[in-house]
Amino acid sequence: MSGSVRAKATYATQKNDQKDPYPKEMPRRFSVLFADSESERDRKIKHGEFTPINDAVLNLPAGKSVVYSAVRDQWDNTIRQPSLTMWAVPGPMAVAGLTAVCWLLALTAVLALAPWKKYPMEMLMSPVLRNYGSFGIIPLLFAVIPPLRHYLLQRYVRELRVDQDIQPWGDKFIPPSPEY
């Protein structure tokens, strides 16, 4: 996630087995610095621009970032860390936008499948999902866009065309004259 990132430092053995070789009573005071390039890191080391590790914060932007860092302990032993390439996902605003896009895609899929599949049509006809799950968009779309109403009613029109009990009534129907 993009935003503030904190560093963590510990001692490790030469074998890099993540075991601290020093006794627990020994104080551990680390300082760290972050840079955007190797030359900037070396310049900061030369000028001693280290920050205590508890106060050091790296502001990570969204996207790809290459970070150069160095760590210094209380005896001025300085370790230059290899460059670290990180990918950060945008912050909460982007997550909210992505959620809205996914919701609209799901709503579009339900609308597209409703005339052909039973479950999406039941979802659209459910008062709770129609009014609250869509935040009022579906009833508004039905009212404003007549082709959408026609599209969603295709399921019922197909069923009425093949219903043998209604067929005689359809044959006897006389459409009104144009003046009505």
N, CA, C and O of each residue as an XYZ file, in Angstrom:
720
protein
N       0.850     -1.163      0.000
C       0.000      0.000      0.000
C       0.903      1.236      0.000
O       1.878      1.295      0.749
N       0.589      2.187     -0.812
C       1.386      3.399     -0.844
C       1.188      4.178      0.445
O       0.182      4.018      1.137
N       2.149      5.014      0.755
C       2.078      5.806      1.980
C       3.338      5.650      2.798
O       4.406      5.379      2.250
N       3.230      5.815      4.089
C       4.387      5.782      4.980
C       4.803      4.343      5.283
O       3.977      3.493      5.615
N       6.112      4.098      5.159
C       6.678      2.782      5.441
C       7.804      2.975      6.447
O       8.602      3.903      6.324
N       7.864      2.102      7.435
C       8.914      2.178      8.459
C       9.913      1.054      8.244
O       9.570     -0.024      7.759
N      11.153      1.329      8.615
C      12.221      0.340      8.476
C      12.380     -0.454      9.766
O      11.958     -0.015     10.836
N      12.985     -1.611      9.652
C      13.283     -2.447     10.803
C      14.693     -2.996     10.600
O      15.042     -3.429      9.502
N      15.497     -2.978     11.657
C      16.875     -3.469     11.545
C      17.192     -4.369     12.734
O      16.764     -4.109     13.858
N      17.946     -5.428     12.466
C      18.431     -6.336     13.508
C      19.829     -6.796     13.119
O      20.249     -6.668     11.969
N      20.532     -7.330     14.096
C      21.818     -7.958     13.799
C      21.557     -9.381     13.327
O      20.593    -10.019     13.751
N      22.422     -9.872     12.448
C      22.331    -11.257     11.973
C      23.742    -11.800     11.841
O      24.698    -11.032     11.728
N      23.875    -13.111     11.854
C      25.193    -13.737     11.718
C      25.646    -13.676     10.269
O      24.877    -13.322      9.376
N      26.916    -14.031     10.050
C      27.469    -14.031      8.687
C      26.740    -15.032      7.795
O      26.680    -14.860      6.578
N      26.185    -16.080      8.409
C      25.462    -17.091      7.632
C      24.086    -16.589      7.201
O      23.406    -17.229      6.398
N      23.682    -15.433      7.745
C      22.383    -14.840      7.447
C      21.238    -15.775      7.829
O      20.248    -15.904      7.108
N      21.400    -16.426      8.986
C      20.345    -17.320      9.457
C      19.355    -16.609     10.371
O      18.601    -17.255     11.099
N      19.358    -15.260     10.331
C      18.421    -14.412     11.065
C      18.495    -14.589     12.577
O      17.521    -14.318     13.279
N      19.649    -15.045     13.090
C      19.841    -15.156     14.538
C      20.720    -14.007     14.995
O      21.767    -13.740     14.406
N      20.293    -13.339     16.032
C      21.041    -12.222     16.603
C      22.207    -12.794     17.414
O      21.964    -13.498     18.394
N      23.488    -12.514     17.038
C      24.624    -13.120     17.745
C      24.966    -12.437     19.070
O      25.793    -12.956     19.820
N      24.365    -11.304     19.376
C      24.714    -10.544     20.577
C      23.710    -10.813     21.700
O      22.566    -11.189     21.446
N      24.158    -10.613     22.953
C      23.235    -10.838     24.073
C      22.078     -9.829     24.046
O      22.206     -8.724     23.518
N      20.965    -10.236     24.623
C      19.762     -9.401     24.610
C      19.934     -8.123     25.428
O      19.254     -7.129     25.169
N      20.836     -8.138     26.414
C      21.028     -6.955     27.255
C      21.718     -5.816     26.512
O      21.612     -4.659     26.918
N      22.418     -6.131     25.437
C      23.155     -5.109     24.693
C      22.168     -4.169     23.971
O      21.261     -4.629     23.277
N      22.355     -2.862     24.141
C      21.427     -1.937     23.468
C      21.592     -1.995     21.947
O      22.683     -2.226     21.424
N      20.494     -1.782     21.276
C      20.508     -1.779     19.812
C      19.942     -0.435     19.361
O      18.736     -0.192     19.413
N      20.845      0.416     18.922
C      20.435      1.740     18.450
C      20.851      1.854     16.981
O      22.023      2.046     16.656
N      19.877      1.733     16.132
C      20.130      1.816     14.698
C      19.636      3.149     14.167
O      18.691      3.741     14.690
N      20.297      3.603     13.119
C      19.861      4.765     12.352
C      19.803      4.331     10.898
O      20.515      3.420     10.476
N      18.953      4.989     10.148
C      18.758      4.578      8.761
C      18.633      5.821      7.880
O      18.292      6.907      8.350
N      18.920      5.632      6.593
C      18.651      6.683      5.618
C      18.112      6.045      4.355
O      18.428      4.899      4.036
N      17.295      6.798      3.642
C      16.701      6.348      2.380
C      17.096      7.321      1.287
O      17.224      8.521      1.525
N      17.291      6.790      0.077
C      17.643      7.640     -1.067
C      17.021      7.064     -2.331
O      16.635      5.897     -2.379
N      16.932      7.921     -3.364
C      16.367      7.501     -4.644
C      17.416      6.972     -5.615
O      17.074      6.360     -6.626
N      18.701      7.206     -5.312
C      19.764      6.726     -6.189
C      20.971      6.328     -5.345
O      21.076      6.699     -4.176
N      21.862      5.582     -5.942
C      23.052      5.127     -5.230
C      23.964      6.302     -4.886
O      24.546      6.339     -3.802
N      24.090      7.258     -5.800
C      24.953      8.416     -5.537
C      24.375      9.283     -4.413
O      25.124      9.812     -3.592
N      23.044      9.430     -4.373
C      22.419     10.201     -3.301
C      22.626      9.500     -1.953
O      22.873     10.152     -0.938
N      22.522      8.164     -1.953
C      22.760      7.419     -0.715
C      24.189      7.631     -0.230
O      24.408      7.870      0.958
N      25.167      7.547     -1.137
C      26.569      7.733     -0.754
C      26.821      9.151     -0.236
O      27.590      9.338      0.707
N      26.181     10.144     -0.846
C      26.326     11.527     -0.376
C      25.756     11.675      1.034
O      26.367     12.314      1.892
N      24.581     11.081      1.270
C      23.973     11.164      2.597
C      24.820     10.442      3.651
O      24.900     10.895      4.793
N      25.445      9.337      3.281
C      26.322      8.626      4.221
C      27.518      9.502      4.562
O      27.915      9.600      5.723
N      28.091     10.143      3.539
C      29.260     10.996      3.741
C      28.950     12.158      4.694
O      29.787     12.536      5.512
N      27.741     12.719      4.581
C      27.347     13.839      5.427
C      26.675     13.395      6.735
O      26.306     14.236      7.554
N      26.517     12.092      6.932
C      25.941     11.574      8.166
C      24.467     11.901      8.350
O      24.028     12.173      9.467
N      23.700     11.878      7.267
C      22.279     12.239      7.316
C      21.407     11.038      7.706
O      20.455     10.698      7.004
N      21.738     10.414      8.811
C      20.968      9.271      9.289
C      19.875      9.738     10.233
O      20.013     10.763     10.901
N      18.788      8.980     10.283
C      17.659      9.248     11.176
C      17.493      8.038     12.089
O      17.580      6.903     11.621
N      17.254      8.260     13.392
C      16.992      7.105     14.259
C      15.872      6.240     13.668
O      14.880      6.750     13.147
N      16.055      4.941     13.763
C      15.148      4.025     13.050
C      13.697      4.177     13.491
O      12.787      3.948     12.695
N      13.469      4.555     14.732
C      12.084      4.725     15.198
C      11.424      5.969     14.603
O      10.197      6.064     14.576
N      12.226      6.921     14.126
C      11.685      8.153     13.542
C      11.724      8.151     12.015
O      11.133      9.023     11.378
N      12.414      7.181     11.427
C      12.584      7.157      9.968
C      11.314      6.661      9.284
O      10.781      5.604      9.619
N      10.847      7.443      8.324
C       9.651      7.095      7.561
C       9.957      7.304      6.081
O      10.470      8.350      5.684
N       9.639      6.307      5.278
C       9.785      6.407      3.829
C       8.398      6.604      3.243
O       7.516      5.768      3.438
N       8.200      7.702      2.528
C       6.919      7.935      1.860
C       6.964      7.255      0.502
O       7.613      7.730     -0.430
N       6.269      6.145      0.411
C       6.279      5.307     -0.783
C       5.148      5.727     -1.715
O       3.979      5.647     -1.337
N       5.480      6.179     -2.942
C       4.411      6.570     -3.875
C       3.800      5.326     -4.526
O       4.365      4.234     -4.456
N       2.650      5.509     -5.153
C       2.009      4.405     -5.856
C       2.835      4.041     -7.085
O       3.420      4.912     -7.730
N       2.880      2.765     -7.401
C       3.625      2.288     -8.561
C       4.969      1.708     -8.169
O       5.179      1.300     -7.027
N       5.876      1.679     -9.135
C       7.193      1.085     -8.938
C       8.155      2.113     -8.344
O       8.213      3.259     -8.791
N       8.908      1.684     -7.329
C       9.913      2.541     -6.696
C      11.172      1.726     -6.456
O      11.111      0.550     -6.098
N      12.308      2.367     -6.657
C      13.595      1.764     -6.313
C      14.156      2.566     -5.151
O      14.325      3.782     -5.248
N      14.444      1.876     -4.048
C      14.896      2.543     -2.832
C      16.303      2.052     -2.502
O      16.585      0.854     -2.501
N      17.173      3.018     -2.222
C      18.527      2.734     -1.763
C      18.585      3.143     -0.298
O      18.145      4.236      0.059
N      19.118      2.282      0.544
C      19.145      2.581      1.974
C      20.473      2.169      2.583
O      21.255      1.422      1.995
N      20.697      2.681      3.778
C      21.874      2.315      4.560
C      21.464      2.314      6.025
O      20.592      3.075      6.447
N      22.119      1.434      6.798
C      21.832      1.314      8.220
C      23.136      1.520      8.978
O      24.186      1.024      8.569
N      23.061      2.262     10.096
C      24.229      2.515     10.934
C      23.864      2.147     12.372
O      22.783      2.488     12.852
N      24.786      1.438     13.061
C      24.521      1.098     14.461
C      25.227      2.088     15.383
O      25.819      3.064     14.925
N      25.154      1.820     16.703
C      25.687      2.781     17.678
C      27.215      2.893     17.632
O      27.769      3.841     18.189
N      27.904      1.960     16.991
C      29.369      2.025     16.883
C      29.803      2.571     15.526
O      30.968      2.443     15.151
N      28.880      3.175     14.793
C      29.128      3.763     13.469
C      29.489      2.738     12.399
O      30.125      3.083     11.403
N      29.099      1.510     12.591
C      29.218      0.523     11.509
C      28.095      0.807     10.518
O      26.918      0.808     10.880
N      28.472      1.047      9.265
C      27.488      1.405      8.245
C      27.361      0.278      7.235
O      28.355     -0.197      6.685
N      26.144     -0.137      7.001
C      25.860     -1.196      6.029
C      25.043     -0.578      4.900
O      23.951     -0.054      5.122
N      25.587     -0.648      3.690
C      24.848     -0.200      2.498
C      23.991     -1.369      2.030
O      24.504     -2.428      1.669
N      22.706     -1.162      2.042
C      21.793     -2.216      1.602
C      21.714     -2.206      0.079
O      21.813     -1.145     -0.538
N      21.538     -3.377     -0.535
C      21.339     -3.380     -1.986
C      20.024     -2.671     -2.337
O      19.119     -2.556     -1.510
N      19.948     -2.209     -3.567
C      18.721     -1.507     -3.974
C      17.532     -2.449     -3.848
O      17.637     -3.656     -4.070
N      16.411     -1.864     -3.488
C      15.194     -2.638     -3.283
C      14.110     -2.073     -4.194
O      13.742     -0.903     -4.087
N      13.604     -2.913     -5.089
C      12.526     -2.498     -5.989
C      11.209     -2.921     -5.365
O      11.006     -4.090     -5.036
N      10.309     -1.940     -5.207
C       9.014     -2.200     -4.578
C       7.893     -1.703     -5.469
O       8.025     -0.698     -6.169
N       6.796     -2.424     -5.428
C       5.574     -2.006     -6.112
C       4.550     -1.695     -5.032
O       4.303     -2.512     -4.144
N       3.966     -0.528     -5.111
C       2.975     -0.133     -4.111
C       1.615      0.048     -4.774
O       1.499      0.645     -5.844
N       0.614     -0.469     -4.127
C      -0.763     -0.303     -4.575
C      -1.234      1.062     -4.092
O      -0.925      1.448     -2.965
N      -1.974      1.803     -4.914
C      -2.447      3.116     -4.481
C      -3.247      3.051     -3.184
O      -3.763      2.000     -2.806
N      -3.335      4.169     -2.528
C      -3.963      4.263     -1.220
C      -5.465      4.063     -1.210
O      -6.036      3.583     -2.189
N      -6.109      4.425     -0.112
C      -7.535      4.168      0.089
C      -8.450      4.775     -0.975
O      -9.487      4.194     -1.294
N      -8.090      5.915     -1.520
C      -8.948      6.523     -2.549
C      -9.017      5.635     -3.782
O     -10.084      5.483     -4.376
N      -7.895      5.050     -4.173
C      -7.883      4.163     -5.332
C      -8.652      2.882     -5.028
O      -9.326      2.342     -5.906
N      -8.559      2.397     -3.808
C      -9.299      1.195     -3.427
C     -10.803      1.474     -3.501
O     -11.572      0.632     -3.965
N     -11.214      2.650     -3.046
C     -12.631      3.020     -3.128
C     -13.077      3.116     -4.589
O     -14.168      2.663     -4.938
N     -12.244      3.699     -5.433
C     -12.571      3.789     -6.855
C     -12.648      2.425     -7.504
O     -13.537      2.175     -8.317
N     -11.733      1.542     -7.158
C     -11.742      0.186     -7.699
C     -12.983     -0.574     -7.236
O     -13.565     -1.343     -8.001
N     -13.384     -0.362     -5.994
C     -14.607     -0.993     -5.485
C     -15.823     -0.524     -6.279
O     -16.688     -1.329     -6.622
N     -15.890      0.767     -6.570
C     -17.007      1.305     -7.350
C     -17.026      0.725     -8.765
O     -18.093      0.401     -9.288
N     -15.860      0.596     -9.382
C     -15.786      0.021    -10.731
C     -16.228     -1.440    -10.713
O     -16.979     -1.870    -11.589
N     -15.772     -2.202     -9.728
C     -16.175     -3.609     -9.617
C     -17.680     -3.723     -9.392
O     -18.328     -4.600     -9.963
N     -18.240     -2.838     -8.558
C     -19.678     -2.843     -8.305
C     -20.444     -2.558     -9.592
O     -21.441     -3.222     -9.878
N     -19.988     -1.574    -10.375
C     -20.658     -1.258    -11.638
C     -20.542     -2.408    -12.638
O     -21.488     -2.686    -13.375
N     -19.388     -3.078    -12.666
C     -19.235     -4.238    -13.553
C     -20.181     -5.365    -13.145
O     -20.786     -6.009    -14.003
N     -20.310     -5.605    -11.844
C     -21.230     -6.645    -11.365
C     -22.669     -6.281    -11.702
O     -23.443     -7.140    -12.125
N     -23.032     -5.018    -11.520
C     -24.380     -4.555    -11.850
C     -24.656     -4.709    -13.345
O     -25.747     -5.121    -13.737
N     -23.675     -4.381    -14.171
C     -23.814     -4.539    -15.621
C     -23.973     -6.009    -15.996
O     -24.779     -6.347    -16.864
N     -23.206     -6.884    -15.343
C     -23.323     -8.319    -15.612
C     -24.704     -8.836    -15.236
O     -25.285     -9.635    -15.971
N     -25.236     -8.392    -14.106
C     -26.581     -8.814    -13.687
C     -27.611     -8.327    -14.704
O     -28.505     -9.082    -15.086
N     -27.495     -7.079    -15.145
C     -28.433     -6.556    -16.145
C     -28.315     -7.309    -17.474
O     -29.321     -7.563    -18.136
N     -27.096     -7.661    -17.858
C     -26.889     -8.354    -19.129
C     -27.431     -9.786    -19.098
O     -27.955    -10.275    -20.099
N     -27.308    -10.444    -17.966
C     -27.727    -11.850    -17.874
C     -29.184    -12.033    -17.478
O     -29.724    -13.128    -17.634
N     -29.829    -10.997    -16.973
C     -31.186    -11.125    -16.432
C     -32.194    -11.726    -17.413
O     -32.975    -12.578    -16.990
N     -32.232    -11.344    -18.694
C     -33.238    -11.947    -19.573
C     -32.991    -13.428    -19.866
O     -33.897    -14.125    -20.324
N     -31.797    -13.905    -19.610
C     -31.445    -15.260    -20.016
C     -31.295    -16.232    -18.840
O     -31.474    -17.437    -19.016
N     -30.976    -15.738    -17.671
C     -30.744    -16.592    -16.506
C     -31.718    -16.228    -15.389
O     -32.074    -15.063    -15.216
N     -32.140    -17.231    -14.643
C     -33.141    -17.018    -13.601
C     -32.597    -16.232    -12.405
O     -33.256    -15.313    -11.919
N     -31.401    -16.587    -11.930
C     -30.875    -15.963    -10.713
C     -30.654    -14.450    -10.857
O     -31.052    -13.704     -9.963
N     -30.029    -13.963    -11.958
C     -29.901    -12.494    -12.097
C     -31.251    -11.787    -12.175
O     -31.393    -10.672    -11.673
N     -32.257    -12.431    -12.806
C     -33.582    -11.810    -12.875
C     -34.205    -11.740    -11.483
O     -34.855    -10.753    -11.140
N     -34.005    -12.791    -10.680
C     -34.513    -12.770     -9.309
C     -33.816    -11.682     -8.492
O     -34.438    -11.044     -7.643
N     -32.533    -11.474     -8.749
C     -31.815    -10.403     -8.050
C     -32.403     -9.040     -8.412
O     -32.585     -8.189     -7.542
N     -32.698     -8.836     -9.687
C     -33.272     -7.557    -10.115
C     -34.680     -7.346     -9.581
O     -35.078     -6.215     -9.302
N     -35.429     -8.420     -9.440
C     -36.810     -8.301     -8.975
C     -36.910     -8.245     -7.450
O     -37.979     -7.951     -6.914
N     -35.825     -8.518     -6.756
C     -35.811     -8.434     -5.296
C     -35.854     -6.965     -4.881
O     -34.977     -6.196     -5.272
N     -36.859     -6.557     -4.094
C     -36.951     -5.141     -3.696
C     -35.735     -4.653     -2.918
O     -35.315     -3.506     -3.069
N     -35.181     -5.510     -2.100
C     -34.030     -5.096     -1.298
C     -32.823     -4.816     -2.187
O     -32.208     -3.755     -2.085
N     -32.486     -5.760     -3.054
C     -31.319     -5.555     -3.928
C     -31.580     -4.478     -4.968
O     -30.677     -3.722     -5.327
N     -32.809     -4.407     -5.448
C     -33.116     -3.407     -6.474
C     -33.025     -1.998     -5.914
O     -32.538     -1.095     -6.593
N     -33.482     -1.798     -4.695
C     -33.494     -0.451     -4.131
C     -32.213     -0.101     -3.384
O     -31.706      1.014     -3.511
N     -31.685     -1.043     -2.609
C     -30.525     -0.717     -1.781
C     -29.209     -1.205     -2.385
O     -28.201     -0.503     -2.304
N     -29.203     -2.378     -2.980
C     -27.976     -2.901     -3.581
C     -27.512     -2.072     -4.760
O     -26.318     -2.012     -5.053
N     -28.457     -1.431     -5.441
C     -28.091     -0.591     -6.584
C     -28.139      0.880     -6.242
O     -27.867      1.724     -7.095
N     -28.484      1.203     -4.991
C     -28.608      2.588     -4.551
C     -29.588      3.372     -5.420
O     -29.383      4.562     -5.663
N     -30.633      2.730     -5.882
C     -31.680      3.406     -6.639
C     -31.399      3.547     -8.118
O     -32.211      4.132     -8.836
N     -30.291      3.039     -8.595
C     -29.950      3.211    -10.011
C     -30.846      2.364    -10.908
O     -31.273      2.831    -11.963
N     -31.137      1.135    -10.510
C     -31.918      0.255    -11.381
C     -33.333      0.790    -11.597
O     -33.766      0.866    -12.748
N     -34.078      1.164    -10.554
C     -35.406      1.741    -10.835
C     -35.325      3.000    -11.698
O     -36.190      3.229    -12.543
N     -34.306      3.801    -11.494
C     -34.139      5.004    -12.310
C     -33.868      4.630    -13.768
O     -34.431      5.243    -14.675
N     -33.017      3.636    -14.004
C     -32.735      3.197    -15.370
C     -33.984      2.645    -16.048
O     -34.216      2.907    -17.228
N     -34.796      1.876    -15.305
C     -36.046      1.351    -15.878
C     -36.970      2.482    -16.282
O     -37.613      2.405    -17.329
N     -37.051      3.520    -15.485
C     -37.957      4.629    -15.759
C     -37.481      5.501    -16.916
O     -38.300      6.019    -17.675
N     -36.186      5.666    -17.057
C     -35.639      6.605    -18.038
C     -35.344      5.961    -19.388
O     -35.424      6.631    -20.418
N     -35.007      4.679    -19.402
C     -34.563      4.024    -20.643
C     -35.559      2.930    -21.037
O     -35.459      1.805    -20.546
N     -36.524      3.243    -21.919
C     -37.507      2.227    -22.339
C     -36.882      0.988    -22.997
O     -37.379     -0.114    -22.767
N     -35.802      1.115    -23.816
C     -35.212     -0.106    -24.375
C     -34.690     -1.070    -23.295
O     -34.659     -2.283    -23.506
N     -34.288     -0.537    -22.163
C     -33.840     -1.406    -21.076
C     -35.015     -2.204    -20.518
O     -34.883     -3.395    -20.235
N     -36.160     -1.546    -20.361
C     -37.368     -2.270    -19.914
C     -37.705     -3.373    -20.903
O     -37.984     -4.506    -20.511
N     -37.680     -3.035    -22.198
C     -37.981     -4.024    -23.243
C     -36.985     -5.186    -23.179
O     -37.368     -6.350    -23.294
N     -35.707     -4.858    -22.994
C     -34.663     -5.886    -22.923
C     -34.902     -6.840    -21.744
O     -34.799     -8.058    -21.896
N     -35.220     -6.280    -20.570
C     -35.407     -7.120    -19.387
C     -36.704     -7.922    -19.431
O     -36.792     -8.983    -18.812
N     -37.713     -7.430    -20.155
C     -38.976     -8.159    -20.241
C     -38.964     -9.248    -21.308
O     -39.956     -9.961    -21.463
N     -37.867     -9.395    -22.046
C     -37.760    -10.444    -23.068
C     -38.036    -11.826    -22.496
O     -38.659    -12.654    -23.160
N     -37.587    -12.085    -21.289
C     -37.795    -13.390    -20.652
C     -39.303    -13.698    -20.566
O     -39.734    -14.803    -20.893
N     -40.096    -12.709    -20.122
C     -41.537    -12.911    -19.976
C     -42.219    -13.013    -21.334
O     -43.153    -13.797    -21.501
N     -41.764    -12.229    -22.298
C     -42.344    -12.278    -23.649
C     -42.107    -13.651    -24.257
O     -43.018    -14.219    -24.860
N     -40.915    -14.192    -24.112
C     -40.617    -15.544    -24.632
C     -41.526    -16.583    -23.991
O     -42.052    -17.458    -24.677
N     -41.711    -16.490    -22.687
C     -42.561    -17.461    -21.982
C     -44.021    -17.332    -22.401
O     -44.724    -18.335    -22.520
N     -44.481    -16.099    -22.624
C     -45.864    -15.916    -23.066
C     -46.090    -16.445    -24.480
O     -47.172    -16.949    -24.781
N     -45.096    -16.339    -25.341
C     -45.248    -16.812    -26.731
C     -45.410    -18.325    -26.809
O     -46.107    -18.828    -27.691
N     -44.780    -19.048    -25.905
C     -44.847    -20.512    -25.959
C     -45.926    -21.088    -25.040
O     -46.146    -22.299    -25.039
N     -46.595    -20.246    -24.265
C     -47.635    -20.715    -23.349
C     -48.899    -21.047    -24.141
O     -49.491    -20.171    -24.772
N     -49.308    -22.314    -24.104
C     -50.467    -22.777    -24.879
C     -51.787    -22.276    -24.293
O     -52.772    -22.152    -25.022
N     -51.824    -21.988    -22.995
C     -53.071    -21.508    -22.400
C     -53.389    -20.084    -22.832
O     -54.560    -19.708    -22.859
N     -52.408    -19.298    -23.163
C     -52.615    -17.899    -23.544
C     -52.773    -17.757    -25.062
O     -53.284    -16.742    -25.534
N     -52.346    -18.751    -25.819
C     -52.352    -18.666    -27.285
C     -53.735    -18.317    -27.857
O     -53.808    -17.453    -28.730
N     -54.829    -18.939    -27.414
C     -56.135    -18.563    -27.985
C     -56.499    -17.105    -27.720
O     -57.119    -16.465    -28.569
N     -56.132    -16.578    -26.581
C     -56.424    -15.183    -26.278
C     -55.635    -14.259    -27.198
O     -56.135    -13.216    -27.617
N     -54.418    -14.638    -27.505
C     -53.604    -13.829    -28.412
C     -54.161    -13.819    -29.816
O     -54.063    -12.811    -30.516
N     -54.761    -14.956    -30.252
C     -55.340    -15.011    -31.601
C     -56.598    -14.149    -31.713
O     -56.896    -13.627    -32.787
N     -57.325    -14.000    -30.626
C     -58.560    -13.226    -30.629
C     -58.330    -11.740    -30.387
O     -59.261    -10.946    -30.514
N     -57.129    -11.359    -30.048
C     -56.857     -9.960    -29.715
C     -56.949     -9.083    -30.947
O     -56.381     -9.396    -31.993
N     -57.667     -7.987    -30.814
C     -57.784     -7.021    -31.900
C     -57.118     -5.737    -31.422
O     -57.582     -5.134    -30.455
N     -56.040     -5.302    -32.078
C     -55.374     -4.069    -31.644
C     -56.278     -2.863    -31.854
O     -57.074     -2.837    -32.793
N     -56.159     -1.859    -30.979
C     -56.985     -0.658    -31.138
C     -56.616      0.105    -32.406
O     -55.515     -0.031    -32.938
N     -57.544      0.891    -32.862
C     -57.293      1.682    -34.058
C     -56.315      2.809    -33.720
O     -56.167      3.150    -32.547
N     -55.639      3.399    -34.720
C     -54.609      4.405    -34.464
C     -55.098      5.641    -33.719
O     -54.308      6.282    -33.025
N     -56.372      5.994    -33.842
C     -56.826      7.195    -33.148
C     -56.891      7.004    -31.642
O     -56.990      7.990    -30.911
N     -56.839      5.790    -31.161
C     -56.837      5.556    -29.716
C     -55.430      5.419    -29.256
O     -55.187      5.215    -28.067
